[in-house]
Amino acid sequence: VQLQASGGGLVQAGGSLRLSCAASGRTFSNYYMGWFRQAPGKEREFVASIRWSDGRTYYADSVKGLFTISRDNAKNTVYLQMNSLKPEDTSAYYCATGVSKYNYWGQGTLVTVSS
């Protein structure tokens, strides 16, 4: 399984970014795909996840109503649309996938939000 994350960058506070995670190497119908983030000096935290089979989504309280996770089954790609970004959203963002736990991780994509 390979996961390729992209879409990070520098954005001003209040702006938006869309992250992408392209998955390959197997079928993912019964998998979850999640986004996590880790800021310097902080622990990794869960951001959002989606179940490939039916698109059910889960969000951290801190991003509900601001971030949206979605999937394109045909492209085996999951997206994280991030709106109204804040400086505290600055982190390396990672995508991961698995069935009962996240066994596979992609490389991080850096998001920097300037004030």
C-alpha distance (Angstrom), angle and dihedral (degrees) to the residues before:
residue distance angle dihedral
V1 . . .
Q2 3.77 . .
L3 3.77 127.2 .
Q4 3.76 122.4 -166.9
A5 3.79 116.4 -167.2
S6 3.77 122.7 -165.6
G7 3.78 143.0 155.2
G8 3.77 102.9 77.7
G9 3.76 122.7 135.1
L10 3.77 147.3 123.4
V11 3.78 118.4 -52.3
Q12 3.77 135.4 165.5
A13 3.76 121.0 -112.1
G14 3.78 110.0 -82.0
G15 3.77 92.1 29.7
S16 3.78 131.1 115.1
L17 3.77 138.7 -123.3
R18 3.77 133.9 -179.1
L19 3.77 119.7 -145.5
S20 3.78 122.2 -159.4
C21 3.78 130.9 -158.4
A22 3.78 117.3 -167.5
A23 3.80 114.2 -161.1
S24 3.78 127.5 -159.9
G25 3.76 141.1 161.6
R26 3.79 102.8 69.2
T27 3.77 144.1 8.6
F28 3.76 114.5 -74.2
S29 3.77 103.4 -163.8
N30 3.81 95.5 127.7
Y31 3.78 96.3 34.0
Y32 3.75 134.1 103.0
M33 3.77 121.2 -135.1
G34 3.76 117.1 -153.4
W35 3.75 140.1 -175.3
F36 3.77 120.2 -143.8
R37 3.77 132.3 175.7
Q38 3.74 137.1 -156.2
A39 3.78 125.3 -166.4
P40 3.81 121.5 -159.7
G41 3.78 110.6 -77.2
K42 3.79 93.0 7.5
E43 3.76 135.4 100.0
R44 3.76 121.7 -102.2
E45 3.77 112.5 -93.9
F46 3.77 135.6 -163.2
V47 3.79 116.1 -109.1
A48 3.80 108.8 172.5
S49 3.78 142.8 -32.7
I50 3.76 139.9 -163.5
R51 3.76 132.4 -159.8
W52 3.78 110.7 -127.3
S53 3.81 94.8 -146.5
D54 3.78 100.4 57.9
G55 3.78 106.3 2.8
R56 3.79 95.2 -114.5
T57 3.78 108.9 165.9
Y58 3.78 136.8 -152.0
Y59 3.80 128.6 -168.1
A60 3.75 139.5 -169.2
D61 3.78 110.6 -114.0
S62 3.79 90.3 -117.8
V63 3.81 93.1 63.8
K64 3.80 103.3 33.8
G65 3.76 110.3 128.6
L66 3.81 91.6 12.0
F67 3.81 104.5 63.0
T68 3.78 127.0 45.2
I69 3.79 125.5 -163.1
S70 3.78 119.0 -157.7
R71 3.78 139.7 161.8
D72 3.75 140.3 -140.8
N73 3.78 106.0 -153.4
A74 3.78 93.8 -169.6
K75 3.80 90.5 57.7
N76 3.82 96.2 35.5
T77 3.76 86.3 -129.1
V78 3.77 132.2 136.2
Y79 3.78 123.2 -159.4
L80 3.76 134.1 -156.8
Q81 3.78 112.7 -158.4
M82 3.78 108.4 -162.0
N83 3.79 118.4 -165.7
S84 3.79 133.2 178.5
L85 3.77 90.6 20.4
K86 3.79 119.1 -160.6
P87 3.79 130.8 -158.6
E88 3.80 88.4 -108.1
D89 3.81 88.7 63.4
T90 3.81 88.0 69.0
S91 3.79 105.5 121.6
A92 3.74 146.4 113.1
Y93 3.80 105.9 -86.7
Y94 3.78 120.6 -147.9
C95 3.77 131.9 -170.4
A96 3.76 121.0 -147.8
T97 3.77 137.9 176.1
G98 3.76 140.1 -162.6
V99 3.78 144.3 126.6
S100 3.79 107.9 -110.0
K101 3.78 95.2 -0.8
Y102 3.79 136.2 11.0
N103 3.78 104.4 -89.5
Y104 3.76 99.3 160.4
W105 3.77 126.7 55.4
G106 3.75 134.2 -173.9
Q107 3.76 126.9 -146.0
G108 3.77 116.1 -86.1
T109 3.76 127.0 -98.8
L110 3.77 115.6 -150.2
V111 3.78 121.6 -126.2
T112 3.78 117.6 -169.7
V113 3.79 120.2 -174.7
S114 3.77 115.8 -166.4
S115 3.78 122.7 -153.8
